[in-house]
Amino acid sequence: MSRKKIQLDEEEIPKEWYNILPDLPEPLPPLINPQTKEPVRPEDLEAVFAKELIRQEVSSERWIPIPEEVREIYRMWRPTPLYRAYGLEKALNTPARIYYKWEGVSPPGSHKPNTAIAQAYYNLKEGTRRLTTETGAGQWGSALAFACAMFDLKCTVYMVKASYYQKPYRKTMMQVWNAEVIPSPSTRTEAGRKILERDPKCPGSLGISISEAVNDAVTHEDTKYTLGSVVNHVLLHQTVIGLELQKQFQQIDEYPDIMFGCVGGGSSFSGFSYPFLREKMHGEKKELRAVAVEPAACPTLTKGPYRYDHGDSARLIPLVKMYTLGHDFVPEPIHAGGLRYHGDAPILSLLVHKGVMEAKAYLQNEVFQAAVLFTKTEGIIPAPEPSYAIKAVVDEALECKRKGEEKVLAFNLCGHGHFDMSAYDAYFERKLPDYSYPEEKIKQSIKKLEELYPWLK
Ligand SMILES: Cc1ncc(COP(=O)(O)O)c(C=O)c1O
C-alpha cells in the first residue's frame, strides 16, 4: 500500500545538529564592526547572546550534540511527519511525486520552536533570567514565549506595531505563555523613542523591533537577546528538520530532485535542505536543486545586491555580508509577515551567490491561489509564508506534466495559517494588492547604504 504519511519513532529525533560551516564552498565573510572597520570578535557579542550560542555561531565542528533536556521537549511534537501530497498531485494531474514535511504540529504552530527551545535552554544554563526578541507576524514571538514558559524564564517580545493590532490573537497567545508583548516602536527603549520622535505614527518594521529588543537586552544585566532566524546558530538548530527528512526518505527509498522552501531570514529552508546540500556539495547528489522562494514585494535574493549591511534599522547589529535591500527598506504590508525582512542569512546568501541554491519570487495573489488549492486537496491550511513554496511546487509539478517527467518534489510546510484568516479573507474578497517589485525604493535604500559605507562592498 502506498504511504500517505511517513513517521519516525521518538528515539529517532536527531541527537546532533548538522553544522554546514565546515562544508561551505568558501569561508563565510566575517562580521564587521562599522566603527573600527575590523572583524567582530566572538567575545564582542557576549552582551547580546549566550556564550554557548556564540560558540556555535563560529564552530567548525560538523556535528553539535543536542542536549538531552532539549530533545526531551522536542518529543512534544518531533519527529514531525512527512506527507505524500496525493491529493495535490491528482488535482494537478502531474507525474511528479510531491512530499511535504509538516512543521505546523509544534505547540506554537511552526518550525520556530526548534531553535527557541535550544536558545532558552542555553540561556537558562548560563544564568539569564529574561529573554528579549522581536516578532513580525507573531510566529517567532509565540515560539520564544512557549520556550520561556517551558524553562520558566521571563520573556519580552517587541512586536511590529502594525501586526500587534492586525493579529491580536498571536499577541494573546504569547501572553497565555506569560510573555510581555510590547507594540514597537515603543517608548521603552532609546531606539524606539528616537524613531517615535521622528515619526509618532510609525507602524514599525522587523528592523526597528530588532533594534528595540537588542537595546533592551544590552541595558539589563540579567537579560539576553534571541533571534528567530538569519544567524548561523539558528540555522544549525533547524537542521533537525532535514536530518529527520533524510531518514524518512530512506524509509521509502526516495530522494528529492528539487527541494523548495520559503525564505524570510532563511532558517526553515536552511534546516530543511542543508543535510541534503551537504551531499550535493560532496558530489554525491550533484543534480539536486534547492529553490528558495520569496515575495516579489521583498525580493532580497532575486533583486538585492550581495554586500555588507546591518541586520537592523538602528544599526546596532554589526555589518554582515548577505543579500540585502538596505536596512532602511520597509516592504509593503504583504500578509506573509515572516518574509518581510530586508536581509537574509549570511550562509544561505553565500550558497545562493555560489550557485548551490537558486531563488524565485512570486506575487501574493498567485501564492494564495496555490495555498487554497493545497488546502482543498490536502486539508491543511498553510501559513502565508510556506504558501510561497507551494506556488513554486505547483509550477514545477505542472512543468513535469508538460514534459512527462516523474520528478520528486519536496517542500517544507513550516507553519499553519490558523491565525491568518484575515489574509485568506482578503484573498477571497479580491482585496489583496499584488505589490510588485519595488525597483525605485530598493535603488534608493542601496544608494543610502553605499553613501554610508563607501569603503565596504
Ligand atoms: C511560518 C513561517 N515560515 C517562515 C518564516 C520565515 O522565516 P525563515 O526564513 O527564517 O524560516 C516565518 C517567519 O516568521 C514563519 O513564521
The ligand as an ORCA input file, in Angstrom:
! r2SCAN-3c Opt
* xyz 0 1
  C       5.666     30.092      9.356
  C       6.886     30.847      8.971
  N       7.588     30.425      7.926
  C       8.701     31.060      7.520
  C       9.154     32.200      8.150
  C      10.351     32.880      7.609
  O      11.493     32.752      8.384
  P      12.671     31.795      7.971
  O      13.061     32.139      6.565
  O      13.746     32.090      8.950
  O      12.184     30.402      8.096
  C       8.479     32.660      9.267
  C       8.983     33.828      9.994
  O       8.393     34.421     10.811
  C       7.309     31.982      9.681
  O       6.614     32.396     10.736
*
